[in-house]
Amino acid sequence: MTQSRQIAWPAYLVSIALIAIPLVDTFTSLYPFHIGDARWRFGAVGLVSNALLLPVAGMLVAYVTAITLEQRLVRRVIGFAGYASAALCLAALILFGLDALQTRAAVRPERVASFNVAAITAALKTLLAGATFLAFGVSALRRGFSPKKKRSDSEEILWSSETRAQTPSKRSS
């Protein structure tokens, strides 16, 4: 376990880089912000949806590290971040749908098919990212708040799903 703790800082730094760098790059490419323009919001959500894969991978790196090293506080942070990210994805998805309806009216007829493909693709990416963030939230907080209890050998015999025939061989090793 001591040797595996050496990987914590590099793993967390990699996860922070995977989460932050794509999002910072995307938001800087969206500057200047035109929040009042439905076409800009539609394009912005499309760009952000393209950048969500790496933050999901970064959260996975942090989550696996926290589980491996049994770091409950980090799991809680990941859980709350997962719930918050899922809520942001849901809000973006709802607003994106409204913006797509509003923007579609201004699309030239020969471009409607490609517009629909872009809208559906961005919506599916955002939905998948939101579902993944929600899964991180549920899993991390369920594991993060469960009490850590060491069972004695007698409890293991009573509560284990293993058969009694397997238990003696386990003690001999």
C-alpha positions in Angstrom: 0.0 0.0 0.0 2.9 2.4 0.8 4.3 2.0 -2.7 0.9 2.6 -4.3 0.6 5.9 -2.4 3.6 7.2 -4.4 1.3 7.4 -7.5 -1.2 9.7 -5.8 0.2 13.1 -6.7 1.1 12.3 -10.3 -2.3 10.6 -10.8 -4.2 13.6 -9.4 -2.1 16.0 -11.4 -2.9 14.1 -14.6 -6.6 14.0 -13.7 -6.6 17.8 -13.1 -4.9 18.4 -16.4 -7.4 16.1 -18.2 -10.3 18.0 -16.7 -9.1 21.6 -16.8 -7.0 21.9 -20.0 -9.7 20.9 -22.6 -12.4 23.1 -20.8 -10.1 26.1 -20.6 -9.1 25.7 -24.2 -12.8 25.5 -25.2 -13.9 28.4 -23.2 -11.1 30.6 -24.4 -12.0 29.8 -28.0 -15.6 30.9 -27.2 -14.5 34.3 -26.0 -16.0 37.0 -26.4 -19.1 35.5 -24.9 -22.5 36.4 -26.5 -24.9 34.8 -24.0 -27.9 36.7 -25.5 -27.4 35.1 -28.9 -29.1 31.7 -29.4 -26.8 30.8 -32.3 -23.7 31.5 -30.2 -25.2 29.4 -27.3 -26.0 26.6 -29.7 -22.4 26.6 -31.1 -20.9 26.9 -27.6 -22.7 23.8 -26.3 -21.7 22.0 -29.4 -18.0 22.9 -28.8 -18.2 22.1 -25.0 -19.8 18.7 -25.8 -16.8 17.9 -28.0 -14.4 18.7 -25.1 -16.2 16.6 -22.4 -14.6 13.2 -23.1 -11.2 14.2 -21.5 -12.7 15.6 -18.3 -14.7 12.4 -17.9 -11.4 10.4 -18.3 -9.7 12.8 -15.8 -12.4 12.2 -13.3 -12.0 8.4 -13.8 -8.3 8.7 -13.1 -9.0 10.6 -9.9 -11.7 8.2 -8.9 -9.7 5.0 -9.5 -6.8 6.6 -7.6 -9.1 7.5 -4.6 -10.6 4.0 -4.5 -7.2 2.3 -4.7 -5.7 4.5 -2.0 -8.9 4.4 0.1 -9.1 8.2 0.3 -12.7 8.8 1.4 -12.4 12.6 1.3 -11.3 12.6 -2.3 -14.2 10.3 -3.2 -16.6 12.7 -1.5 -15.2 15.6 -3.5 -15.5 13.5 -6.7 -19.0 12.6 -5.8 -20.2 16.1 -5.3 -18.3 17.2 -8.4 -20.0 14.4 -10.3 -23.5 15.5 -9.2 -22.7 19.2 -10.0 -21.3 18.3 -13.4 -24.4 16.1 -14.1 -26.7 19.0 -13.2 -24.7 21.4 -15.5 -25.0 18.9 -18.3 -28.7 18.6 -17.8 -29.2 22.3 -17.7 -27.0 22.7 -20.8 -29.0 20.0 -22.6 -32.4 21.6 -21.8 -31.2 25.1 -22.9 -29.4 23.5 -26.0 -32.7 22.0 -27.1 -34.5 25.3 -26.8 -31.6 27.1 -28.7 -31.7 24.4 -31.4 -35.4 25.0 -32.0 -34.9 28.7 -32.1 -31.8 28.5 -34.3 -33.2 25.9 -36.7 -35.7 28.5 -38.1 -32.8 30.5 -39.4 -31.0 27.6 -41.1 -31.1 27.4 -44.9 -33.2 24.5 -46.2 -30.2 22.8 -47.8 -28.4 22.9 -44.4 -31.2 21.5 -42.2 -29.9 17.9 -42.4 -26.4 18.8 -41.3 -27.8 21.0 -38.6 -30.0 18.2 -37.3 -27.0 15.8 -37.2 -24.9 18.4 -35.4 -27.6 19.1 -32.8 -28.3 15.4 -32.2 -24.6 14.6 -31.9 -24.0 17.4 -29.4 -27.1 16.4 -27.4 -26.0 12.8 -27.2 -22.5 13.7 -26.2 -23.8 16.0 -23.5 -26.3 13.4 -22.3 -23.6 10.7 -22.1 -21.3 12.9 -20.2 -24.0 13.9 -17.8 -25.0 10.3 -17.2 -21.3 9.4 -16.6 -20.9 12.3 -14.2 -24.0 11.2 -12.4 -22.6 7.7 -12.1 -19.5 9.1 -10.6 -21.6 11.0 -8.1 -23.7 8.1 -7.1 -20.8 5.6 -6.9 -18.4 7.9 -5.1 -20.8 9.1 -2.5 -22.1 5.6 -1.8 -18.6 4.3 -1.3 -17.4 7.5 0.3 -20.0 7.5 3.1 -20.1 3.8 3.8 -18.4 2.9 7.1 -15.1 1.1 6.8 -15.4 -1.9 9.1 -12.9 -4.7 9.6 -14.6 -8.1 10.1 -13.2 -10.7 12.4 -12.8 -14.3 11.2 -16.0 -15.3 13.1 -18.0 -12.6 11.3 -16.5 -13.6 8.0 -17.9 -17.1 8.5 -21.3 -15.8 9.4 -21.7 -13.1 6.7 -19.5 -14.3 3.9 -21.0 -15.4 0.6 -18.3 -18.2 0.5 -19.2 -21.7 1.5 -17.8 -23.1 4.8 -15.7 -25.5 2.8 -13.7 -22.7 1.3 -13.1 -20.8 4.6 -10.5 -23.2 6.2 -8.3 -23.1 3.1 -8.5 -19.3 3.3 -7.1 -19.4 6.9 -4.2 -21.7 6.0 -2.8 -19.2 3.5 
